[in-house]
């Protein structure tokens, strides 16, 4: 039993010593010379690295790495029995450092790098961006032109490359020269005092960019004046009154943009407020509204929200209806009101509001009824289901005229 254990231990020690010897086997460094070394190149040029070795070339690989990526290349045999590695075009077209390692059986034998410069003489392309595409008049706003010139292989040109920027407004053409930094160049084109269109372009190495533009819109509106006009000043509830502004401009004299919203606020002599709106066309805003149906005085003022306001103008409406008849029948339950005649004794347009308020004899409000005129007259019927028999105070209001009656409501007449 003891002899068997000693035998197994001997076999284990023998195996371990064999693995140790295999692991400690040293890599034999081959003799390799660089026949054709490249340190600088231009994007797009063909690049080949040539090496001379005294052993079979099939054992060698060349590892290439740059901004495009990395690849493992196999050698070719030249006429002089040298190893030749041809760098793929995808790698030679990318500007910047390119690193290489010569490997034999996975071990690095030699390493180095070469730099690829941009190929601006072959061709230059310009990527240009301009924005925002609209600014407001004045010197506080601007649009930025950003230019990224590249060579034929889309490599950004070197820092310090000169770019000429030209911009035109009305009769003026300005030119400025800038330089690229961190692969691009930019220039702020300031807004002008006058509204219009600014055209911008850039040039680099004889190549020009496309034409870009920004629109200079008028600045905020300044205070303005308004006026009111109508065919007559009678409160007939039918005619239209028109409010008109003068030409609204900004502080630099530019006419405000078409479509600028103007709100006309109307204050009555009873401290009630109405409003109507208009939008500018060629700087002028116009708004319309109906005449009131009773005598009243209006004060009108206009606003461009958050920017400007107008003067205050007034318009006085005279009563178009001086009086109207009221006729009671059917136990005072049927009330005929009218005809209503306007300022030329003509019947008023349909739609005049007439309101009846009902009170008891202690002046406590009970109910109300509303109706509108048609063909100059209207009718209100107080059915027994609506109002019981009794004595009531009736107030009729129409066209700003209030009439008061005390009536006995009786009978069971149903309309």
Order of alpha helices (4+ residues) and beta strands (2+ residues): alpha-beta-beta-beta-beta-beta-beta-beta-alpha-beta-beta-beta-beta-beta-beta-beta-beta-beta-beta-beta-beta-beta-beta-beta-beta-beta-beta-beta-beta-beta-beta-beta-beta-beta-beta
